[in-house]
Amino acid sequence: METEDGRQECCCTRTKHRSDAEYTDLVHRLNRIEGQIRGIRSMVEDERYCVDILTQVLAAKSALDAFSKVLLNNHIKTCVVHDIRDGHDEVVDELCTLIQKMMK
């Protein structure tokens, strides 16, 4: 289904078109994180020392946190601003709930 402003939407999921630059950045970040996770699995399989594995886990968590910050920043600057301008103020409540979950 298409909304009045041309955005694609259906009854159960919302989507967002991203610019090529945003898409590329997010996918590159995810690829690096995926590589880190595979590296951690290999460390476990190779019976590496616990502290070494945990150090890599912390690095992966940090990379995932950085990914989340970039995605949240993009979300606020695009989706949230757009929805507020369209009079959909409930997006602020959604954002506040999301931020509370992210801060746990």
C-alpha positions as CSV (number, residue, x, y, z in Angstrom):
1,M,0.0,0.0,0.0
2,E,1.3,3.5,-0.8
3,T,0.7,6.5,1.5
4,E,-0.4,9.9,0.3
5,D,3.2,11.1,0.2
6,G,4.4,8.1,-1.8
7,R,5.9,6.1,1.0
8,Q,5.4,2.4,0.9
9,E,3.4,1.0,3.8
10,C,1.3,-2.1,4.5
11,C,-0.9,-3.1,7.4
12,C,1.8,-4.9,9.4
13,T,5.2,-3.4,8.6
14,R,6.7,0.0,7.9
15,T,9.6,0.5,5.5
16,K,12.1,3.2,4.9
17,H,14.0,4.0,1.8
18,R,17.6,4.9,2.6
19,S,20.0,6.9,0.5
20,D,22.8,5.0,-1.2
21,A,25.3,6.5,1.2
22,E,23.3,5.6,4.3
23,Y,22.6,2.1,3.0
24,T,26.3,1.5,2.2
25,D,27.5,2.8,5.5
26,L,25.1,0.6,7.5
27,V,25.8,-2.5,5.5
28,H,29.6,-2.0,5.8
29,R,29.2,-1.6,9.6
30,L,27.1,-4.8,9.8
31,N,29.6,-6.7,7.6
32,R,32.4,-5.7,10.0
33,I,30.3,-6.8,13.0
34,E,29.4,-10.1,11.4
35,G,33.1,-10.7,10.8
36,Q,33.8,-9.9,14.5
37,I,31.2,-12.4,15.6
38,R,32.6,-15.1,13.3
39,G,36.0,-14.4,14.8
40,I,34.7,-14.8,18.3
41,R,33.1,-18.2,17.3
42,S,36.5,-19.2,15.9
43,M,38.2,-18.2,19.1
44,V,35.8,-20.4,21.1
45,E,36.3,-23.3,18.7
46,D,40.1,-22.8,19.0
47,E,39.8,-22.9,22.8
48,R,41.3,-19.4,23.2
49,Y,41.8,-17.8,26.6
50,C,38.6,-16.4,28.1
51,V,40.0,-12.9,28.5
52,D,41.0,-12.7,24.8
53,I,37.5,-13.8,23.8
54,L,35.8,-11.3,26.1
55,T,38.0,-8.5,24.7
56,Q,36.7,-9.3,21.3
57,V,33.1,-9.5,22.6
58,L,33.5,-6.0,24.0
59,A,34.8,-4.8,20.6
60,A,31.8,-6.3,18.9
61,K,29.4,-4.8,21.4
62,S,31.0,-1.4,20.9
63,A,30.7,-1.7,17.1
64,L,27.0,-2.7,17.5
65,D,26.4,0.3,19.8
66,A,28.0,2.6,17.2
67,F,25.8,1.1,14.5
68,S,22.7,1.7,16.7
69,K,23.7,5.4,17.3
70,V,24.1,6.0,13.6
71,L,20.8,4.3,12.8
72,L,19.0,6.2,15.6
73,N,20.5,9.5,14.4
74,N,19.3,8.9,10.9
75,H,15.9,7.8,12.2
76,I,15.4,11.0,14.1
77,K,16.6,13.2,11.3
78,T,14.4,11.6,8.7
79,C,11.5,9.4,9.9
80,V,10.7,11.3,13.1
81,V,11.0,14.8,11.6
82,H,8.8,13.7,8.6
83,D,6.1,12.2,10.9
84,I,6.0,15.2,13.1
85,R,5.7,17.5,10.1
86,D,2.8,15.3,8.9
87,G,1.1,15.7,12.3
88,H,1.9,12.2,13.6
89,D,3.0,13.3,17.0
90,E,2.7,9.7,18.4
91,V,6.1,9.1,16.9
92,V,7.6,11.0,19.8
93,D,6.2,8.5,22.2
94,E,7.6,5.7,20.1
95,L,11.0,7.4,20.1
96,C,11.0,7.8,23.8
97,T,10.1,4.2,24.4
98,L,12.9,3.1,22.0
99,I,15.5,5.3,23.7
100,Q,14.4,3.9,27.1
101,K,14.9,0.3,25.8
102,M,18.3,1.2,24.3
103,M,19.5,2.7,27.6
104,K,18.9,-0.5,29.6
